[in-house]
Amino acid sequence: MWPVRVPGVPRGAKNEGNACYTTVLMQSLFALNPSSGAALFAVGTAFWSVEDYARAYRDGRTTPSRVAAAVLAAAEEQLAHLVAFERPLDGAAVLAAARESDARFAAGTPRGVWDGVPVAVKASIDISGHVTTDGSYSTLRAACIDDDVSVARLRAAGCVLIGKTTMHELGCAPLGYNARDRGPLNPHAPGRYTGGSSSGSAVAVASGLVPMALGTDAGGSIRLPAAFCGVYGLSPTHGRVPYSSVGARVQTCLRLGPIATCVRDVTLAHLLLAPAAAGHPYTAQYGLAGPPPPHAAGMRAAASASDVGPLRGTRVGVMRAWFDDGVPEVVRACREALRALEALGAELVAVELPHLAVLAMAHAIIVSSEMAAVSDGAACGRAYGAMEPATRIALALGSTFSATEYLAACRLRGWALDAVRRTFAAHRLHVLATPTAPCAPPVLSAAARECGESDSGTVMALMRFIFLANLLGMPGLTMPVGYDAAGLPIGFHLLADQWDEAELLRTAHALELALARAGVPARPPAAHFADILRAAAA
């Protein structure tokens, strides 16, 4: 059994029907102001947001079909070198979905804020009519008959699915590069890794192709690429977001979540994706009532610049020795983020978490063993010899762990969950803060471009701060808080207790707006960026 606490309604949530409650929240928290046309919340970013698309459609400045055409053109021409998407894109299907959205707007019946918004989906997530490749040419599977639950929800909301994004083969490492596809490449610096394995999703968002993309995360695979590409990523509580693709059935560290350009869009995506699904194993796992409903309590107060101390009462845990275990530029930017949290009224609390190196190894044993079990051999729908050398090495290493070692790692996981939850309770913590990664994106060498790279030391270093969320089933969020001397983004990570995604969103939104007021907003890449709304309105 997955070691999670018995779910209760999170702080500030109402115990109402999930679907209805989420709909009300999305309408009330993120509605457009009819008198001014302005959003209720300011956005601390220079990217176009989901609500910007909704406003442009509503005001008649462009249409979903014009936006879809602009995205396809940019993905296949202007930014084709970034290799954000698996090829080929099904342009006819994309434009057909966009025209359906056009018709709803023309009739005055759009489905909501997501209608007509272009989105992307990681290659490991099922889409009807598409083969789920997991970023590998080794697949022996047929095209999917059904959409993943998450994809079905995007379609129901009126989203225009642009296509499947490239990823590190089988998600076997957090570097993000797929040698077979020759990408994706980091839009801030194409000579650097993107982070992975949801690399194409992060690239699609950071390069302006879509405002939101789906990723999955078993070892930082949402949060690392989001951080290295300078955007936002949420890895929710394990079991929070219903996920029906093959990998979800056997991987206990894995969860599905959004990568987006601002906290508000992350929140909108979370509220859309996270309600419990009747009959889904995640729902049944937590009893008749299912998991507690997702919510966004505290977002209004966090967004209020006039509110003195919008984070007053928020307690942020910091383990200094762990926090400072990174290159100086990263640590300096993340310390500035801590000072900004203090200025917003939050209290920094010194904490100690024991045996982190041992716990990192426990996570490595669990995630690599499960990856080997789900990905290796024809029985799992794979042609082993067609995989990249680095992927075969990773799967071979994962298959060497014995059942005894796997169960020992699971026992450590149970102990660690209890220890961390005691730490949260004893210090009355709302979140725990660290850098997302200890360094800038590593250099993508010429040799790695040809055949991939196997480097266990780099892999373990990159996951230094983010593995705990996966090991313990806790939610984690990354956000950009600055740039190094080379202009590469620096990510800041927040970890919360299970089911408390709202704490992450509230805290991150207040910090996001404070950084924007201080002149440090999230910014698009200087050169490798498509201004889709401007192109579609021309």
C-alpha positions in Angstrom: 0.0 0.0 0.0 1.3 3.5 -0.9 2.2 5.2 2.4 -0.1 8.2 2.4 -1.9 9.8 5.3 -5.6 9.3 5.4 -7.0 12.2 3.4 -9.0 14.9 5.0 -10.2 18.1 3.6 -7.2 20.4 3.3 -6.9 23.7 5.2 -9.5 26.1 3.9 -11.3 23.6 1.6 -15.0 22.9 1.6 -16.1 19.3 1.5 -18.3 19.6 -1.6 -18.6 17.6 -4.7 -15.3 17.8 -6.5 -16.5 18.5 -10.1 -19.0 21.1 -9.0 -16.7 22.7 -6.5 -13.9 23.0 -9.0 -16.2 24.6 -11.6 -17.3 27.2 -9.1 -13.7 28.0 -8.2 -12.6 28.3 -11.8 -15.5 30.7 -12.5 -15.2 32.8 -9.3 -11.4 33.0 -8.9 -10.4 33.5 -12.5 -13.4 35.2 -14.2 -12.7 38.3 -16.3 -13.9 41.6 -14.9 -16.7 42.5 -17.3 -16.4 46.3 -16.7 -12.7 46.6 -17.3 -11.7 43.5 -19.2 -8.9 43.1 -16.7 -8.1 39.9 -14.9 -8.9 39.7 -11.2 -5.3 38.8 -10.6 -2.1 40.5 -11.8 0.3 38.1 -13.5 4.0 38.3 -12.7 5.2 37.1 -16.0 6.0 38.4 -19.5 4.4 35.4 -21.2 0.9 35.2 -22.6 -1.4 33.4 -20.1 -4.4 31.1 -20.6 -6.6 34.0 -19.7 -4.9 36.2 -22.3 -6.1 33.7 -24.9 -9.6 33.7 -23.5 -9.8 37.5 -23.5 -8.4 37.7 -27.1 -11.1 35.3 -28.3 -13.9 37.0 -26.3 -12.9 40.4 -27.6 -12.7 39.2 -31.2 -9.0 40.1 -31.6 -8.3 36.6 -32.9 -9.9 33.2 -33.1 -8.8 29.7 -32.0 -8.3 28.6 -35.6 -5.9 31.5 -36.3 -4.0 30.7 -33.1 -3.8 27.0 -34.0 -2.5 27.9 -37.4 0.1 30.2 -35.9 1.2 27.5 -33.4 1.5 24.9 -36.2 3.6 27.3 -38.3 5.9 28.2 -35.5 6.3 24.6 -34.4 7.1 23.3 -37.9 9.1 26.3 -39.1 10.3 29.1 -36.8 11.0 26.8 -33.8 11.3 23.4 -35.5 15.0 23.3 -34.4 13.9 23.1 -30.8 12.1 19.7 -31.5 9.4 20.3 -28.9 6.9 18.0 -30.5 7.0 14.4 -31.8 6.6 14.4 -35.6 4.5 14.6 -37.6 1.9 16.9 -36.1 -1.6 16.2 -37.2 -2.4 19.7 -38.5 -5.8 18.7 -39.9 -7.0 17.4 -36.6 -5.7 20.4 -34.8 -7.4 22.9 -37.1 -10.7 20.9 -37.0 -10.7 21.1 -33.2 -9.9 24.9 -33.4 -12.8 25.4 -35.9 -15.2 23.7 -33.5 -14.1 26.2 -30.8 -14.5 29.1 -33.3 -18.1 28.0 -33.7 -18.8 27.9 -30.0 -17.4 31.5 -29.6 -19.5 32.6 -32.6 -22.6 31.2 -31.0 -21.8 32.8 -27.7 -21.4 29.4 -26.0 -17.7 28.9 -25.2 -17.0 26.2 -22.6 -15.0 28.4 -20.3 -11.5 29.9 -19.9 -9.8 26.9 -21.6 -11.9 26.9 -24.8 -9.7 27.3 -27.9 -6.5 27.4 -25.8 -3.6 25.5 -27.4 -2.1 22.8 -25.1 0.4 20.0 -25.5 0.7 16.6 -24.0 3.8 14.5 -23.1 4.6 11.5 -25.2 3.9 9.1 -22.3 0.3 10.2 -22.0 -2.4 8.4 -24.0 -4.2 10.2 -26.8 -6.8 8.4 -28.8 -5.6 7.5 -32.2 -1.9 8.0 -31.3 0.8 5.6 -30.3 2.1 6.2 -26.8 5.8 6.0 -27.6 7.2 7.2 -24.2 9.8 8.9 -26.4 11.1 5.7 -27.8 11.4 4.1 -31.2 11.3 0.7 -29.4 7.5 0.7 -29.0 5.6 -2.3 -30.3 2.2 -0.9 -29.2 -0.7 -0.1 -31.4 -2.4 3.3 -31.4 -4.5 4.1 -28.3 -8.2 3.5 -28.4 -9.0 5.9 -25.5 -7.8 9.2 -24.2 -6.1 9.4 -20.8 -8.4 10.8 -18.2 -6.4 14.1 -18.2 -6.6 14.4 -22.0 -10.4 13.7 -22.0 -10.8 16.6 -19.5 -8.8 18.9 -21.7 -11.0 18.0 -24.7 -14.1 18.5 -22.6 -12.9 22.0 -21.6 -12.5 22.9 -25.3 -8.7 22.9 -25.4 -7.0 22.5 -28.8 -4.5 19.6 -28.5 -1.5 20.6 -30.7 0.3 17.3 -30.3 2.6 15.1 -28.2 5.8 16.5 -26.9 9.2 14.9 -27.1 10.8 13.5 -24.0 13.9 11.7 -22.6 13.5 8.1 -23.9 11.2 6.2 -21.5 11.7 9.0 -18.9 14.9 7.2 -17.8 16.8 10.3 -16.7 16.3 13.9 -15.8 18.5 15.3 -18.6 15.7 15.5 -21.1 17.5 15.0 -24.4 16.3 12.3 -26.9 19.2 11.4 -29.3 16.8 9.7 -31.8 14.8 12.9 -32.1 17.8 15.2 -31.8 16.0 17.2 -29.2 14.4 18.9 -27.5 16.7 21.9 -27.1 16.6 24.5 -24.3 15.1 27.7 -25.8 17.2 29.8 -23.4 20.4 28.1 -24.6 20.2 25.3 -27.2 23.6 24.1 -26.2 22.3 23.1 -22.7 20.1 20.3 -21.5 16.4 21.1 -21.0 16.0 18.9 -17.9 13.6 16.0 -18.2 11.9 13.8 -18.8 8.9 16.1 -19.6 11.4 18.2 -21.7 9.3 18.8 -24.8 6.4 20.0 -22.7 8.6 22.6 -20.9 10.1 23.7 -24.2 6.7 24.1 -25.8 5.6 26.4 -22.9 8.9 28.3 -22.6 9.1 29.0 -26.3 5.6 30.4 -26.4 4.0 27.6 -28.5 1.4 26.8 -25.8 0.6 28.4 -22.4 0.2 25.0 -20.7 1.4 21.5 -21.3 1.0 18.2 -19.4 4.0 16.3 -18.0 4.6 13.4 -15.7 7.0 13.3 -12.7 8.6 10.3 -11.0 11.9 12.0 -10.2 11.5 15.7 -10.9 10.4 15.2 -14.5 8.0 18.1 -14.4 9.9 20.4 -12.1 13.4 20.1 -13.5 12.6 20.9 -17.1 10.2 23.7 -15.9 13.1 25.1 -13.9 15.8 24.8 -16.6 13.4 26.4 -19.2 12.3 29.2 -16.9 8.7 28.4 -16.3 6.4 26.9 -13.6 5.7 23.2 -12.9 3.5 21.5 -10.4 4.0 17.8 -9.3 0.8 17.1 -7.3 0.2 14.7 -4.5 0.5 11.1 -5.7 -3.1 10.0 -6.5 -4.3 13.5 -6.8 -4.7 13.7 -10.6 -6.4 10.7 -12.2 -4.0 9.2 -14.7 -4.9 6.1 -16.8 -1.9 5.7 -19.2 0.2 2.5 -18.8 3.0 4.0 -16.6 0.5 5.1 -13.9 -0.5 1.5 -13.2 2.8 0.3 -11.8 5.0 3.3 -10.8 4.5 4.5 -7.2 6.6 7.6 -7.6 4.8 8.8 -10.7 2.2 11.6 -11.0 0.8 13.8 -13.8 0.7 17.6 -13.6 0.9 20.9 -15.5 3.8 23.0 -16.8 2.7 26.6 -17.4 3.9 30.2 -17.7 2.5 31.5 -14.4 1.1 30.3 -11.1 -2.5 31.3 -12.1 -2.3 29.0 -15.1 -0.8 26.2 -13.0 -3.8 26.7 -10.7 -6.3 26.7 -13.5 -4.8 23.5 -14.9 -4.7 21.8 -11.5 -8.4 22.6 -10.8 -9.3 21.2 -14.2 -7.2 18.0 -13.9 -7.4 17.1 -10.2 -11.1 16.2 -9.3 -11.5 12.6 -8.5 -12.7 10.3 -11.2 -15.4 7.8 -10.4 -14.2 4.2 -10.7 -10.5 5.3 -11.0 -8.1 3.3 -8.9 -6.8 6.4 -7.2 -10.3 7.3 -6.1 -11.0 3.8 -4.7 -7.6 3.8 -2.9 -8.8 6.5 -0.6 -12.2 5.1 0.4 -15.8 5.9 -0.6 -15.3 9.6 -0.5 -12.1 9.6 -2.6 -9.3 12.1 -2.3 -10.2 15.5 -0.8 -11.3 18.1 -3.4 -8.7 20.4 -5.0 -9.0 24.0 -4.1 -7.2 27.4 -4.3 -8.0 28.9 -0.9 -5.9 32.0 -0.2 -5.1 32.9 -3.8 -7.0 36.2 -3.6 -5.1 37.4 -0.5 -1.8 36.3 -2.0 -2.5 38.3 -5.1 -3.3 41.5 -3.3 -0.4 44.0 -3.5 -2.2 46.3 -1.1 -2.5 43.7 1.6 0.3 44.2 4.1 2.0 40.9 4.6 -0.2 38.6 2.4 1.8 35.6 3.7 1.6 36.6 7.4 1.3 33.4 9.4 2.9 31.2 6.7 5.8 29.1 8.0 8.5 28.2 5.5 10.9 25.4 6.5 14.6 25.8 5.5 17.3 23.2 6.1 20.3 25.5 5.6 23.0 22.9 4.9 20.7 21.2 2.3 19.5 24.6 0.9 23.1 25.9 0.4 24.3 22.7 -1.4 24.5 24.3 -4.9 26.5 26.6 -7.0 26.8 30.2 -5.6 24.6 31.9 -8.2 21.7 29.5 -7.6 22.0 29.6 -3.9 22.2 33.4 -4.0 19.0 33.8 -6.1 17.1 31.3 -3.9 18.2 33.1 -0.8 16.8 36.3 -2.3 13.5 34.5 -2.8 13.6 33.6 0.9 14.1 37.2 1.8 11.1 38.1 -0.5 9.0 35.6 1.3 10.0 37.2 4.7 9.1 40.6 3.3 5.6 39.2 2.4 5.1 38.2 6.1 6.3 34.6 6.0 8.4 33.2 8.8 11.5 31.2 8.0 11.9 28.2 10.3 15.1 26.2 10.6 14.5 22.5 10.3 16.6 19.3 10.0 15.7 16.3 7.8 17.8 13.2 8.6 19.5 10.8 6.3 18.8 12.6 3.0 21.5 10.7 1.1 20.1 7.4 2.1 16.6 8.5 1.2 17.8 9.6 -2.2 19.2 6.1 -2.8 15.9 4.6 -1.7 14.1 6.7 -4.2 16.6 5.7 -6.9 16.1 2.0 -6.1 12.3 2.3 -6.2 12.0 4.4 -9.3 14.6 2.6 -11.4 13.2 -0.9 -10.4 9.7 0.2 -11.4 10.9 1.8 -14.6 12.7 -1.5 -15.6 9.6 -3.5 -14.8 7.3 -1.3 -16.9 9.7 -0.7 -19.9 12.0 -3.6 -20.5 11.3 -6.2 -23.1 8.7 -7.4 -25.6 6.3 -8.4 -22.8 6.0 -4.7 -22.0 5.6 -3.7 -25.6 9.3 -2.8 -26.2 12.0 -3.8 -28.7 15.0 -3.7 -26.3 17.6 -3.4 -29.1 16.0 -0.3 -30.6 16.6 1.7 -27.4 19.4 4.3 -26.9 22.5 2.9 -25.2 22.0 5.2 -22.2 18.4 3.9 -21.8 19.5 0.2 -22.0 22.1 1.0 -19.3 19.5 2.6 -17.0 17.1 -0.3 -17.4 19.8 -2.8 -16.9 20.8 -1.1 -13.6 17.2 -1.0 -12.5 16.8 -4.7 -13.1 19.8 -5.6 -10.9 18.0 -4.6 -7.6 16.5 -7.6 -5.8 13.1 -7.8 -4.3 14.7 -7.6 -0.8 16.4 -4.3 -1.8 13.3 -2.9 -3.3 11.3 -3.7 -0.1 14.0 -2.3 2.1 13.7 1.0 0.1 10.0 0.9 0.6 10.4 0.5 4.3 12.7 3.5 4.3 10.0 5.4 2.4 7.5 4.6 5.1 9.9 5.8 7.9 10.8 8.9 6.0 7.1 9.9 5.4 6.5 9.6 9.1 9.6 11.6 9.9 8.9 14.4 7.4 5.3 14.7 8.5 6.4 14.9 12.1 8.8 17.7 11.1 5.9 19.6 9.4 3.7 19.1 12.4 6.3 20.0 15.1 7.3 23.2 13.3 3.8 24.0 12.0 5.2 24.2 8.5 3.1 25.2 5.5 5.9 24.6 3.0 9.6 23.5 2.8 11.8 25.6 0.5 14.9 24.7 -1.5 16.4 25.4 -4.9 14.9 23.2 -7.6 18.3 22.2 -9.0 21.7 22.9 -7.5 23.2 24.2 -10.8 22.4 25.7 -14.2 21.4 23.3 -17.0 24.4 21.1 -17.9 26.1 21.5 -21.2 24.8 19.2 -24.0 28.0 17.9 -25.6 28.4 17.0 -29.2 28.9 13.3 -28.3 25.6 13.3 -26.2 23.8 14.9 -29.2 24.7 11.8 -31.2 24.0 8.9 -28.8 22.7 10.3 -25.5 24.5 10.3 -22.2 24.7 8.0 -19.1 26.0 9.9 -16.1 24.7 8.7 -12.8 26.6 11.3 -10.8 25.0 14.2 -12.7 21.5 12.5 -12.5 21.7 12.2 -8.7 23.0 15.7 -8.3 20.2 17.2 -10.4 17.6 15.4 -8.3 19.2 16.5 -5.0 16.3 18.7 -3.9 13.3 17.3 -5.7 13.4 13.5 -5.1 11.7 13.8 -1.7 8.3 14.8 -3.2 8.3 11.7 -5.4 9.5 9.3 -2.7 6.9 10.5 -0.2 4.0 11.3 -2.5 4.0 15.0 -1.5 3.3 17.9 -3.9 6.1 20.1 -5.1 6.2 23.3 -7.3 9.0 25.0 -9.1 9.0 28.6 -10.1 11.6 30.9 -11.7 13.2 33.4 -9.3 16.1 34.8 -11.3 18.8 34.2 -13.9 22.5 33.5 -13.7 25.2 35.6 -15.4 24.7 33.6 -18.7 21.0 34.4 -18.6 20.0 30.9 -17.7 16.9 30.5 -15.5 17.1 29.6 -11.8 14.3 27.6 -10.2 13.0 27.8 -6.6 11.2 24.8 -5.1 8.4 24.5 -2.6 7.2 21.2 -1.0 4.0 20.9 0.9 2.2 18.1 2.9 0.0 15.7 1.0 -3.1 17.2 -0.5 -1.9 20.8 0.3 -1.3 21.9 -3.2 -3.2 25.1 -2.3 -0.4 26.1 0.1 2.1 25.8 -2.8 -0.1 27.8 -5.1 -0.8 30.5 -2.6 2.8 31.0 -1.5 4.2 30.8 -5.0 1.6 33.3 -6.3 2.5 35.9 -3.7 6.2 35.4 -4.4 5.7 35.6 -8.1 4.0 38.9 -7.9 6.5 40.3 -5.4 9.4 39.3 -7.8 7.6 41.0 -10.7 7.2 44.2 -8.7 10.9 44.0 -7.9 11.8 43.7 -11.6 12.4 40.0 -11.7 9.5 38.6 -13.7 9.6 35.3 -15.5 10.7 36.2 -19.0 10.6 34.4 -22.4 13.8 33.3 -24.1 15.4 36.2 -26.0 15.8 34.5 -29.4 13.9 31.2 -29.5 10.4 32.4 -28.9 7.1 32.6 -30.8 4.7 35.4 -30.0 1.6 33.4 -30.9 -1.1 35.8 -30.0 0.5 38.7 -31.8 1.1 36.5 -34.9 -2.5 35.3 -34.8 -3.9 38.8 -34.4 -1.9 40.2 -37.3 
